[in-house]
Amino acid sequence: MKNNNTVSQTNETMHTFLSLVAFKNAHSKLLQNYHEQGNTPKFFAEIQEFVQSGRKLGELLDASDDRWAAQTLLDYWATVLFRADYDAPDVVLAEFDLNLAPDLDPKLCPYMGLEAFQEEDYHKFFGRQDDIDKLLKKLQENQLLVIVGPSGSGKSSLVRAGLLPRLKSGGLPGSENWKYYPLMVPGSNPLETLVYTIHPRKDEREPWIKKQVNNLLETQSHLSRLVTELSLDVPTVFVVDQFEEIFTLCSDDACRQAFVNNLLGLIKTQDYRHIVIITMRRDFIERISQLPHLRPLFNSSEFSLTSINSKELREAIEEPANLFGLKYENGIVDTLVEDVQNDIAALPLLQFTLLKLWDDKTRNRITWDVYKKLGGAHEALQKSANELYDKLSTEDKNAVKYILVRLSRFPEKGQEVTRNRLQLKNLYEDGIASDRIERVLKKLVEAHLIRLTKGDAEEDTLVEIAHEALVRNWTRLVDWLDEDRDNIRRRSRLTEAAEQWDAIGRDPNILLRGCNSRMLPIIKI
């Protein structure tokens, strides 16, 4: 045999594998090196190191299928060494030892909780591959794509972490060279949001911003001209997430119509094949009739998001875990899949449950004890919210109720309660001590129940409930909202009236009866 010293020379720098996925990836790279390097001493040293490191991986693998897969790879490379007349180290997979399991870094959490996946989370996004393929195919035929589904179906995550990364990596011919504007959420003034998306907000640009908003109101081709000026002569992609906000937050019909008409004008541009992608809650489909220019295009552009099947659910649970070496005791994944399958709006509940399981893991392992303590996918969110609430003082409990009710909005009859995004400063206007608001907000954010979004300036920071799943599944909040339903609707009407009054110059002659010009800004939300 040749090169008997190779193993001892590589021991000091031996790589450590923490998961079967990492081991398989290293195997693939070794195969590539085999073709590139050929039969060289350096290559065979790499093989010997790989075998030694892979054998130790057995200490972390308890599932029989995983152990069989790892052992098969070790045997393959042992055969390569033998045929080349090189010494092979022991290739028998080490015995599993729970005490040697790694303590995973808390920062490497593979799950999102109630937060939507972002584009940078694409490597953790699994379970919707077939839908992404269908969306790409639809975009080959249509420049407008409207993704429709109920709250909780994963529309935002599908676009952010699924469709956009595929497009940017060349999912369609030439799409890697297109111009992608930042994803936008309409808000109360979608035209202003649209202009900020094209030209990020700067104080010195405020006159320019106002001018563009006025131009958008006047002509539906202005966005097309603006994009042509700013986008270096390439196709562009606009993504409008939570499109229903043009109905729930925007009270100006002219603004709403101009926003939609300019987006449609963009895709009608002859010189470039611009694309507009929209996500919208299914319970707002009837409102499309209020948009005469969009209505004829809606049916051909609609993509209805359906429930993911059990295989895709399993991928969404297991594949991110495999990336970081997270293990589940036998049967837990099966139970999670069974718990949420056929429930199209259960994905945020599943992700929240997975996040809480991660928080309570034992080293690199999710155990049945932790799962039973949490209560399963349909209990995890409510149980976590109750645990937080029950530990608070009476005054802080009242602050939680105040904050969450203010962050909820009742739309028209027959539609679900929605999140009501507010500027953070508005939570400090109703007489509750500022330090109490700050203290409770911090606890709610740490519990992943609400989200803060930083603005260009401190006063522009937004606060919102992390997901409508909280509104639907926390019984205590549901009861609060039922109690306060009339107050919420009255507040919404007053808010719209205040916004209209502000928009027309605060004419004191048209103030609501019983109000004066000093009172109206106080009731404005």
VEXKE-339291 format. One line per 3 residues: their letters; for each residue x, y, z of C-alpha. Coordinates in Angstrom, 1 decimal. Example, Ala and Ser with C-alpha at 12.3 -4.5 7.8 and 13.67 -1.06 7.14 Angstrom:
REM VEXKE-339291
AS> 12.3:-4.5:7.8 | 13.7:-1.1:7.1 .
REM end
This chain:
REM VEXKE-339291
MKN> 0.0:0.0:0.0 | 1.1:3.6:-0.7 | 1.0:6.9:1.3 .
NNT> 0.3:5.3:4.7 | 1.1:8.6:6.4 | -1.7:10.6:4.7 .
VSQ> -4.3:10.0:7.5 | -2.1:11.2:10.3 | -1.2:14.3:8.3 .
TNE> -4.8:15.3:7.9 | -6.1:14.6:11.4 | -5.1:18.0:12.8 .
TMH> -7.3:19.8:10.2 | -10.1:17.3:10.0 | -13.5:18.8:9.1 .
TFL> -16.5:18.3:11.3 | -19.9:17.5:9.8 | -23.0:18.5:11.8 .
SLV> -25.6:17.1:9.5 | -26.2:14.5:6.8 | -27.0:17.3:4.3 .
AFK> -23.5:18.8:4.9 | -21.9:15.4:4.5 | -23.8:14.8:1.2 .
NAH> -22.7:18.2:-0.1 | -19.1:17.5:0.7 | -19.5:14.1:-1.1 .
SKL> -20.7:16.0:-4.2 | -17.8:18.4:-4.1 | -15.4:15.5:-3.7 .
LQN> -16.8:13.9:-6.8 | -16.3:17.1:-8.7 | -12.7:17.3:-7.5 .
YHE> -12.2:13.7:-8.6 | -13.0:14.7:-12.2 | -10.9:17.8:-12.0 .
QGN> -7.8:16.6:-10.1 | -7.6:12.9:-11.1 | -5.5:10.4:-9.2 .
TPK> -3.2:12.7:-7.3 | -1.8:12.3:-3.7 | -3.7:15.5:-2.7 .
FFA> -7.0:14.2:-3.9 | -6.6:10.9:-2.0 | -5.6:12.8:1.1 .
EIQ> -9.0:14.6:0.8 | -10.8:11.3:0.5 | -9.1:10.0:3.7 .
EFV> -10.0:13.1:5.6 | -13.6:12.9:4.3 | -13.9:9.3:5.4 .
QSG> -12.6:10.0:8.9 | -14.9:13.0:9.4 | -17.9:11.1:8.0 .
RKL> -17.3:8.2:10.3 | -17.6:10.6:13.3 | -20.9:12.0:11.9 .
GEL> -22.4:8.7:13.1 | -22.2:10.0:16.6 | -25.0:12.5:15.7 .
LDA> -27.2:10.3:13.5 | -29.8:8.1:15.2 | -32.3:7.6:12.3 .
SDD> -31.7:4.3:10.5 | -32.3:5.8:7.0 | -29.7:8.6:7.7 .
RWA> -27.2:6.1:9.0 | -27.6:3.8:6.0 | -27.1:6.8:3.6 .
AQT> -24.0:8.0:5.4 | -22.5:4.4:5.5 | -23.2:4.0:1.8 .
LLD> -21.1:7.1:1.0 | -18.3:5.9:3.3 | -18.2:2.5:1.6 .
YWA> -18.1:4.1:-1.8 | -15.0:6.2:-1.0 | -13.3:3.3:0.8 .
TVL> -13.6:1.3:-2.4 | -12.1:4.2:-4.4 | -9.1:4.2:-2.0 .
FRA> -8.7:0.4:-2.1 | -8.7:0.3:-5.9 | -6.0:3.0:-6.0 .
DYD> -3.9:1.0:-3.6 | -4.2:3.5:-0.8 | -4.8:2.7:2.9 .
APD> -8.4:3.3:4.0 | -9.2:4.3:7.6 | -11.9:2.6:9.5 .
VVL> -15.2:3.2:7.6 | -17.7:1.8:10.0 | -20.0:4.6:11.1 .
AEF> -19.5:5.6:14.8 | -22.3:4.7:17.2 | -24.9:7.4:18.0 .
DLN> -24.2:9.3:21.2 | -26.8:11.9:22.4 | -24.3:13.5:24.7 .
LAP> -22.1:14.5:21.8 | -24.9:16.3:20.0 | -23.9:19.9:19.1 .
DLD> -25.6:22.8:20.9 | -26.9:24.8:17.9 | -26.4:28.5:17.7 .
PKL> -29.7:30.3:18.5 | -29.0:32.7:15.7 | -29.3:29.9:13.2 .
CPY> -33.0:29.4:13.6 | -34.4:27.8:10.4 | -38.0:29.0:11.0 .
MGL> -39.8:32.3:10.7 | -42.6:32.3:13.2 | -45.3:34.7:12.2 .
EAF> -43.0:36.8:10.1 | -43.1:36.5:6.3 | -40.1:35.0:4.6 .
QEE> -37.9:37.7:3.1 | -35.8:37.4:-0.1 | -32.7:36.7:1.9 .
DYH> -34.4:33.7:3.5 | -34.8:31.9:0.2 | -32.4:29.1:1.4 .
KFF> -34.9:28.3:4.2 | -38.0:28.4:2.0 | -39.3:25.0:1.1 .
GRQ> -42.7:23.3:0.2 | -43.9:25.5:-2.7 | -41.6:24.5:-5.5 .
DDI> -44.5:23.4:-7.8 | -46.3:26.7:-7.2 | -43.1:28.6:-8.1 .
DKL> -42.8:26.7:-11.4 | -46.5:27.4:-12.2 | -46.0:31.1:-11.5 .
LKK> -43.0:31.3:-13.8 | -45.0:29.6:-16.5 | -47.8:32.1:-16.0 .
LQE> -45.4:35.0:-16.3 | -44.2:33.7:-19.6 | -47.8:34.4:-20.9 .
NQL> -48.8:37.4:-18.8 | -47.2:40.6:-17.7 | -49.7:40.9:-14.8 .
LVI> -49.8:38.3:-12.1 | -52.3:38.4:-9.3 | -51.7:35.8:-6.5 .
VGP> -54.9:35.3:-4.5 | -55.3:33.3:-1.3 | -56.8:33.5:2.2 .
SGS> -54.9:35.1:5.0 | -52.2:32.7:6.2 | -51.8:30.9:2.9 .
GKS> -48.2:32.2:2.4 | -48.7:34.6:-0.5 | -46.1:37.1:0.7 .
SLV> -43.5:34.4:1.5 | -44.1:32.7:-1.9 | -43.2:35.9:-3.8 .
RAG> -40.4:37.2:-1.5 | -38.5:34.0:-0.9 | -39.7:31.8:-3.8 .
LLP> -40.6:33.7:-7.0 | -38.3:36.7:-6.8 | -35.1:34.7:-6.2 .
RLK> -35.9:32.4:-9.0 | -36.5:35.3:-11.4 | -33.3:37.0:-10.3 .
SGG> -31.3:33.8:-10.9 | -32.6:33.5:-14.5 | -35.9:31.6:-14.0 .
LPG> -37.2:33.3:-17.2 | -35.0:34.1:-20.2 | -33.0:37.2:-19.4 .
SEN> -34.8:37.8:-16.0 | -31.4:37.9:-14.2 | -30.8:41.2:-16.0 .
WKY> -34.1:42.9:-15.3 | -34.6:45.8:-12.9 | -36.3:44.9:-9.7 .
YPL> -37.8:47.6:-7.6 | -38.2:47.1:-3.8 | -41.4:45.3:-2.9 .
MVP> -44.1:47.7:-1.8 | -47.1:47.6:0.5 | -49.7:50.3:-0.5 .
GSN> -50.6:51.8:2.8 | -52.9:54.8:3.1 | -51.4:56.7:0.2 .
PLE> -50.4:54.1:-2.5 | -49.3:56.8:-5.0 | -46.8:58.2:-2.5 .
TLV> -45.6:54.7:-1.7 | -45.2:54.0:-5.4 | -43.0:57.1:-5.9 .
YTI> -40.9:56.3:-2.8 | -40.4:52.8:-4.2 | -39.0:54.2:-7.4 .
HPR> -37.0:57.0:-5.8 | -36.2:56.3:-2.1 | -37.2:59.1:0.2 .
KDE> -34.9:62.0:0.9 | -35.9:65.3:2.5 | -34.4:67.3:-0.4 .
REP> -36.5:65.3:-2.8 | -39.9:66.1:-1.3 | -40.9:68.6:-4.0 .
WIK> -40.0:66.1:-6.6 | -42.1:63.4:-4.8 | -45.1:65.7:-4.6 .
KQV> -44.8:66.6:-8.3 | -44.7:62.9:-9.3 | -47.8:62.1:-7.2 .
NNL> -49.7:64.9:-8.9 | -48.6:63.6:-12.3 | -49.7:60.1:-11.5 .
LET> -53.1:61.4:-10.6 | -53.4:63.3:-13.9 | -52.3:60.5:-16.3 .
QSH> -52.1:56.7:-16.2 | -49.0:56.7:-18.5 | -46.8:58.7:-16.1 .
LSR> -45.4:55.7:-14.3 | -44.3:54.2:-17.6 | -42.5:57.4:-18.6 .
LVT> -40.9:57.7:-15.1 | -39.6:54.1:-15.2 | -38.2:54.6:-18.7 .
ELS> -36.3:57.6:-17.5 | -34.9:55.8:-14.4 | -34.4:52.2:-15.3 .
LDV> -31.6:52.1:-17.8 | -33.7:50.7:-20.7 | -34.4:47.3:-19.3 .
PTV> -37.6:45.4:-18.3 | -38.7:46.2:-14.8 | -40.6:44.2:-12.1 .
FVV> -42.9:45.8:-9.5 | -44.3:43.8:-6.6 | -47.4:45.0:-4.7 .
DQF> -47.9:43.0:-1.5 | -51.1:43.1:0.5 | -52.9:44.8:-2.4 .
EEI> -56.1:44.8:-0.4 | -54.7:47.8:1.5 | -55.9:50.1:-1.4 .
FTL> -59.4:49.3:0.0 | -58.8:49.0:3.7 | -56.3:51.8:4.3 .
CSD> -56.8:54.2:1.3 | -60.0:56.2:1.5 | -59.3:58.4:-1.6 .
DAC> -60.9:56.8:-4.7 | -59.0:59.0:-7.1 | -55.7:57.9:-5.5 .
RQA> -56.8:54.3:-5.7 | -57.8:54.4:-9.3 | -54.6:56.3:-10.3 .
FVN> -52.4:53.8:-8.6 | -54.0:50.8:-10.4 | -54.2:52.5:-13.7 .
NLL> -50.5:53.5:-13.7 | -49.5:50.0:-12.9 | -51.6:48.7:-15.8 .
GLI> -50.2:51.4:-18.0 | -46.7:50.2:-17.2 | -47.4:46.7:-18.6 .
KTQ> -49.0:48.1:-21.7 | -45.7:49.8:-22.6 | -44.7:48.8:-26.1 .
DYR> -40.9:49.1:-25.8 | -40.3:46.8:-22.8 | -42.0:43.8:-21.2 .
HIV> -42.5:45.2:-17.8 | -44.1:43.0:-15.1 | -46.4:43.7:-12.2 .
IIT> -46.9:41.1:-9.5 | -49.7:41.5:-6.9 | -50.7:39.5:-3.8 .
MRR> -54.2:39.9:-2.5 | -56.5:38.3:0.1 | -59.2:36.2:-1.4 .
DFI> -62.0:37.9:0.5 | -61.4:41.1:-1.4 | -62.0:39.7:-4.9 .
ERI> -65.4:41.3:-5.1 | -63.8:44.7:-4.6 | -62.1:44.3:-8.0 .
SQL> -65.4:45.4:-9.6 | -64.5:48.9:-8.3 | -61.4:49.0:-10.5 .
PHL> -62.8:49.1:-14.1 | -59.4:48.9:-15.8 | -58.2:45.9:-13.8 .
RPL> -61.4:43.9:-13.9 | -61.1:42.7:-17.5 | -57.5:41.5:-16.9 .
FNS> -58.2:39.8:-13.5 | -59.3:36.3:-14.6 | -56.4:35.7:-17.0 .
SEF> -53.9:37.1:-14.5 | -55.2:35.3:-11.3 | -53.3:32.6:-9.6 .
SLT> -55.3:31.0:-6.8 | -53.0:29.6:-4.0 | -54.2:26.3:-2.7 .
SIN> -53.3:24.1:0.3 | -49.9:22.5:0.2 | -49.9:18.7:0.4 .
SKE> -48.4:16.6:3.1 | -45.2:16.0:1.1 | -44.7:19.8:0.8 .
LRE> -45.5:20.3:4.4 | -42.9:17.8:5.4 | -40.4:19.6:3.2 .
AIE> -41.2:22.9:4.9 | -40.4:21.3:8.3 | -37.5:19.0:7.5 .
EPA> -35.4:20.7:4.8 | -34.7:23.9:6.8 | -33.9:21.7:9.9 .
NLF> -31.5:19.6:7.8 | -29.5:22.7:6.8 | -28.6:23.4:10.4 .
GLK> -28.4:19.9:11.8 | -31.7:20.1:13.8 | -33.3:16.7:14.6 .
YEN> -36.8:15.7:15.5 | -37.6:12.6:17.7 | -39.4:10.0:15.6 .
GIV> -43.1:10.8:15.0 | -43.1:14.5:15.7 | -42.9:15.6:12.1 .
DTL> -45.7:13.1:11.2 | -47.9:14.6:13.9 | -47.2:18.2:12.8 .
VED> -48.1:17.4:9.2 | -51.3:15.6:10.3 | -52.2:18.6:12.5 .
VQN> -52.1:21.2:9.8 | -52.7:19.4:6.4 | -55.8:20.5:4.5 .
DIA> -55.9:23.8:6.4 | -54.8:26.5:3.9 | -54.4:29.2:6.5 .
ALP> -52.4:27.0:9.0 | -48.9:27.9:7.6 | -48.2:30.8:10.0 .
LLQ> -49.4:28.6:12.9 | -47.0:25.8:11.8 | -44.1:28.3:11.5 .
FTL> -44.9:29.8:14.9 | -45.0:26.3:16.4 | -41.7:25.3:14.8 .
LKL> -40.1:28.5:16.1 | -41.3:27.8:19.7 | -40.0:24.2:19.4 .
WDD> -36.7:25.6:18.3 | -36.6:27.9:21.3 | -37.1:24.9:23.7 .
KTR> -34.9:22.3:21.9 | -32.4:20.2:23.8 | -29.0:20.9:22.1 .
NRI> -29.8:19.9:18.4 | -33.0:18.0:19.1 | -36.8:18.5:19.3 .
TWD> -38.2:16.1:21.8 | -41.7:14.8:22.5 | -41.6:16.4:25.9 .
VYK> -41.2:19.8:24.4 | -43.9:19.2:21.8 | -46.4:18.0:24.3 .
KLG> -45.7:20.9:26.6 | -46.3:23.3:23.7 | -49.6:21.6:22.8 .
GAH> -49.3:21.2:19.0 | -49.7:23.6:16.1 | -53.3:24.8:16.9 .
EAL> -52.5:25.5:20.5 | -48.9:26.9:20.4 | -49.8:30.5:19.5 .
QKS> -52.7:30.8:22.0 | -50.7:29.2:24.8 | -47.7:31.4:24.2 .
ANE> -49.8:34.5:24.1 | -51.6:33.5:27.3 | -48.4:32.8:29.1 .
LYD> -47.1:36.2:28.3 | -50.3:37.9:29.3 | -50.8:36.0:32.5 .
KLS> -47.4:37.2:33.8 | -48.2:40.9:33.4 | -49.5:43.3:36.0 .
TED> -53.1:44.5:35.7 | -51.9:47.8:34.2 | -49.7:46.1:31.6 .
KNA> -52.5:43.7:30.7 | -54.7:46.7:30.0 | -51.9:48.1:27.8 .
VKY> -51.7:44.8:25.9 | -55.5:45.0:25.2 | -55.3:48.7:24.2 .
ILV> -52.3:48.1:21.8 | -53.7:45.0:20.1 | -57.2:46.4:19.6 .
RLS> -55.7:49.6:18.1 | -53.7:47.4:15.7 | -56.9:45.6:14.5 .
RFP> -59.3:46.8:11.8 | -62.8:45.6:11.0 | -63.5:45.9:7.3 .
EKG> -66.8:45.6:5.6 | -69.4:42.9:6.4 | -68.3:39.4:5.4 .
QEV> -64.6:40.1:5.5 | -62.1:39.1:8.1 | -60.5:41.3:10.7 .
TRN> -57.2:42.7:9.3 | -54.1:44.2:10.7 | -54.1:48.0:11.2 .
RLQ> -50.6:49.3:10.6 | -50.0:52.5:12.6 | -47.3:55.0:13.1 .
LKN> -45.7:54.1:16.4 | -46.2:57.6:17.7 | -50.0:57.1:17.5 .
LYE> -50.0:54.6:20.3 | -48.9:57.3:22.7 | -51.9:59.6:22.1 .
DGI> -54.5:58.1:24.4 | -53.2:58.9:27.9 | -51.5:55.6:28.8 .
ASD> -48.1:56.2:30.4 | -45.3:56.2:27.7 | -43.0:53.9:29.8 .
RIE> -45.8:51.3:30.1 | -46.4:51.4:26.3 | -42.7:51.0:25.7 .
RVL> -42.4:48.1:28.2 | -45.4:46.2:26.8 | -44.3:46.8:23.2 .
KKL> -40.9:45.3:23.9 | -42.5:42.2:25.4 | -44.9:41.7:22.5 .
VEA> -42.0:42.1:20.0 | -39.8:39.6:21.8 | -42.7:37.2:21.8 .
HLI> -43.0:37.6:18.0 | -46.6:38.8:18.3 | -46.1:42.3:16.9 .
RLT> -43.6:43.8:14.5 | -41.9:47.2:14.3 | -40.8:48.5:10.9 .
KGD> -38.2:51.3:11.0 | -39.0:54.3:8.7 | -36.7:56.8:7.1 .
AEE> -37.2:59.0:10.2 | -38.0:58.0:13.7 | -41.5:59.3:13.5 .
DTL> -42.2:57.1:10.5 | -41.7:53.8:12.4 | -44.7:51.5:11.9 .
VEI> -46.2:49.0:14.3 | -48.5:46.1:13.4 | -49.7:42.7:14.6 .
AHE> -47.2:40.1:13.2 | -49.9:38.1:11.4 | -53.7:37.9:11.3 .
ALV> -53.3:34.4:12.7 | -53.1:36.0:16.1 | -56.4:37.8:15.6 .
RNW> -58.1:34.5:14.6 | -56.5:32.1:17.1 | -56.0:33.9:20.4 .
TRL> -59.4:33.6:22.1 | -58.7:36.4:24.5 | -58.0:38.9:21.6 .
VDW> -61.1:37.6:19.7 | -63.2:38.4:22.7 | -61.7:41.9:23.1 .
LDE> -62.4:42.6:19.4 | -66.0:41.4:19.7 | -66.5:43.7:22.7 .
DRD> -64.9:46.6:21.0 | -66.3:46.0:17.4 | -68.5:49.1:17.4 .
NIR> -65.8:51.3:18.8 | -63.3:50.1:16.2 | -65.7:50.8:13.4 .
RRS> -66.6:54.2:14.7 | -62.9:55.0:15.0 | -62.3:53.8:11.4 .
RLT> -65.1:56.2:10.2 | -63.7:59.1:12.1 | -60.2:58.3:10.8 .
EAA> -61.4:58.4:7.2 | -63.3:61.6:7.9 | -60.2:63.2:9.5 .
EQW> -58.0:62.2:6.5 | -60.5:63.7:4.0 | -60.8:66.9:6.1 .
DAI> -57.0:67.1:6.2 | -56.7:66.5:2.4 | -59.0:69.4:1.5 .
GRD> -57.2:72.0:3.7 | -59.0:71.6:7.1 | -61.9:73.8:6.3 .
PNI> -63.6:74.6:9.7 | -67.0:74.9:8.0 | -67.2:71.2:7.3 .
LLR> -66.1:69.8:10.7 | -68.2:67.0:12.2 | -70.9:68.3:14.5 .
GCN> -69.5:68.6:18.0 | -65.9:68.8:16.9 | -63.6:71.7:16.5 .
SRM> -60.3:72.1:14.6 | -58.4:71.3:17.7 | -60.2:68.1:18.4 .
LPI> -60.0:66.5:15.0 | -56.3:65.8:15.0 | -56.7:64.1:18.3 .
IKI> -59.2:61.5:16.9 | -57.1:61.0:13.8 | -55.4:57.7:13.9 .
REM end
